[in-house]
């Protein structure tokens, strides 16, 4: 039963990541904001001043795509290679988790396409998301 629940949560986390990338491509600040937890964390910097600052970073990256109308999420990320793992497994222990991330949250690892400009290949919005599964999955942290 645990394996089935985890499989469903992993599927949900991957779907949330794809929805996040699609909103990123559209530069849809309302959709992105709705997906971000109120207290967003960064796995490399601790808690951010607010999700609006990370939203601003994401949208700045998305604006660099404006010259490519009709761009699809799969042109940014290898959608087939998206992997979701429990955060505690990814960090090897619950004590090593970023602030605000729970052991049951899932780390969604995405592989940006090599053809992306460097700015986007290293964007925290397109490399690793921490997703809290549930009726409305939330991105609780960003990573690099």
C-alpha positions in Angstrom: 0.0 0.0 0.0 2.9 2.4 0.8 4.5 1.8 -2.6 1.2 2.6 -4.3 0.8 5.8 -2.3 4.4 6.8 -3.1 3.9 6.0 -6.8 0.8 8.2 -6.9 2.6 11.0 -5.1 5.5 10.7 -7.5 3.1 10.9 -10.5 1.4 14.0 -8.9 4.8 15.7 -8.3 5.9 15.1 -11.9 2.6 16.5 -13.2 3.0 19.6 -10.9 6.5 20.1 -12.2 5.3 20.0 -15.8 2.5 22.4 -15.0 5.1 24.7 -13.4 7.3 24.6 -16.5 4.3 25.3 -18.7 3.4 28.3 -16.6 7.0 29.4 -16.8 7.1 29.2 -20.6 3.9 31.3 -20.7 5.3 33.8 -18.2 2.1 33.3 -16.2 2.8 34.9 -12.9 -0.7 34.1 -11.5 -0.3 30.3 -12.2 3.2 30.2 -10.9 2.3 32.1 -7.7 -0.6 29.7 -7.1 1.8 26.8 -7.3 4.3 28.2 -4.8 4.0 27.7 -1.0 3.6 30.9 1.0 7.0 30.2 2.7 9.2 29.1 -0.1 12.7 27.7 0.7 15.8 27.3 -1.4 18.0 24.3 -0.9 21.1 26.3 -1.5 20.3 29.5 0.3 17.8 28.7 3.1 14.4 30.5 3.2 13.9 33.3 0.7 12.6 36.7 1.6 9.3 35.6 0.0 7.9 33.7 -2.8 7.5 36.9 -4.8 11.3 37.2 -5.1 11.6 33.7 -6.5 8.6 34.4 -8.8 10.5 37.5 -10.0 13.5 35.4 -10.7 11.5 32.8 -12.6 9.7 35.4 -14.7 13.0 37.1 -15.5 14.1 33.8 -16.9 10.8 33.4 -18.7 11.1 36.8 -20.3 14.3 35.7 -22.0 12.1 33.3 -24.0 9.9 36.0 -25.4 11.7 35.8 -28.7 10.6 32.2 -29.1 6.8 32.3 -29.5 5.1 28.9 -29.3 7.9 27.3 -27.2 6.8 24.1 -25.5 7.8 22.8 -22.1 9.5 19.8 -23.7 11.9 22.2 -25.5 13.2 23.5 -22.2 13.2 20.2 -20.2 13.6 16.6 -21.1 10.1 15.7 -19.9 10.8 11.9 -20.1 13.7 12.2 -17.7 11.8 14.0 -14.9 12.3 12.0 -11.7 10.6 12.4 -8.3 12.1 11.1 -5.1 11.3 11.5 -1.4 13.2 14.5 -0.1 14.6 12.5 2.9 16.1 9.9 0.4 17.5 12.6 -1.8 19.2 14.4 1.1 20.1 11.1 2.8 18.5 12.1 6.1 15.6 14.2 7.4 18.1 16.4 9.3 19.8 17.5 6.1 16.6 18.8 4.5 16.3 22.5 3.6 14.3 24.6 6.1 10.6 24.2 5.4 10.9 20.9 3.5 9.4 17.8 5.0 10.7 14.3 4.7 7.6 13.3 2.7 7.9 16.1 0.2 9.2 15.0 -3.2 12.3 16.3 -5.0 11.5 16.6 -8.7 14.7 16.6 -10.7 14.5 18.0 -14.2 17.2 18.1 -16.9 17.3 21.3 -18.9 18.0 20.8 -22.6 21.7 21.5 -23.4 20.6 24.0 -26.1 19.2 26.4 -23.5 21.1 29.6 -22.8 23.2 29.4 -19.6 20.9 31.7 -17.7 18.1 29.2 -18.1 20.2 26.0 -17.7 21.1 27.2 -14.2 17.7 28.6 -13.3 16.3 27.4 -10.0 12.9 27.3 -11.7 14.1 24.7 -14.2 16.3 22.3 -12.4 14.9 21.0 -9.1 11.5 21.6 -7.4 10.4 20.3 -4.0 6.7 19.4 -4.2 4.4 18.7 -1.3 1.8 16.3 -2.7 -1.9 16.7 -1.7 -5.2 17.8 -3.1 -3.4 20.9 -4.4 0.3 20.1 -4.8 2.6 23.0 -3.8 6.2 23.8 -4.7 7.7 24.3 -1.2 11.3 24.9 -2.3 13.5 25.5 -5.3 16.9 24.0 -5.9 19.9 24.1 -8.3 
